[in-house]
Amino acid sequence: MMRGRCLCGAVTLEVREASPVLSVCHCDMCRRWAGQAMMMFVAPAAAVTATGPIRRYASSSFAERAFCEICGSALWMRDTGEGAEDAVFELLPGAFGAAADFPIDHEIYADRAWKAHGFAGDHPRIARAEYEAAHRFVPDSAIAGA
């Protein structure tokens, strides 16, 4: 069991099962939300318990992002809409001390990475075109100020 919390401690998270690897996203939307490249690890919805003052923001027509309504700490992203009740949680590792040693599994939008975000390791670095050919995405025109 992994336990995590937001910065102020008002939101607590318990994760009973998770994939112990990180994904990194360099898209504009994730960078704006996380303040930099966003790292995340995946956990099944049934394995996550979250308590406290949580706010959800519909960041697109198919996904939500959640954060503590007191301190603003980013908590997770997940798919919404039809059939999404069982959607996995993409949790931000900063809330979990146990995630400190998770290795990076892959990066997406790697061709848009900032120079300061040169993550070490021999892992797949997937470019924007390759990712968008296989997944839903939010076009740049839909992101304010992109």
PEMO-V768476 format. One record per residue. N is the residue number from 1. SS is DSSP state (2 for helix, 1 for strand, 0 for the rest). Layout:
BEGIN
n: (N;N)
ss: (SS;SS)
END
This chain:
BEGIN
n: (1;2;3;4;5;6;7;8;9;10;11;12;13;14;15;16;17;18;19;20;21;22;23;24;25;26;27;28;29;30;31;32;33;34;35;36;37;38;39;40;41;42;43;44;45;46;47;48;49;50;51;52;53;54;55;56;57;58;59;60;61;62;63;64;65;66;67;68;69;70;71;72;73;74;75;76;77;78;79;80;81;82;83;84;85;86;87;88;89;90;91;92;93;94;95;96;97;98;99;100;101;102;103;104;105;106;107;108;109;110;111;112;113;114;115;116;117;118;119;120;121;122;123;124;125;126;127;128;129;130;131;132;133;134;135;136;137;138;139;140;141;142;143;144;145;146)
ss: (0;1;1;1;1;0;0;0;0;0;0;1;1;1;1;0;0;0;0;0;1;1;1;1;1;0;0;2;2;2;2;2;2;2;0;0;0;1;1;1;1;1;1;0;2;2;2;1;1;1;1;0;0;1;1;1;1;1;0;0;0;0;1;1;1;1;1;1;0;0;0;0;0;1;1;1;1;1;1;0;0;0;0;2;2;2;0;0;1;1;1;0;2;2;2;0;2;2;2;2;2;0;1;1;1;1;1;1;0;2;2;2;0;0;0;0;0;0;0;0;0;0;0;1;1;1;0;2;2;2;2;2;2;2;0;0;0;0;0;2;2;2;0;0;0;0)
END
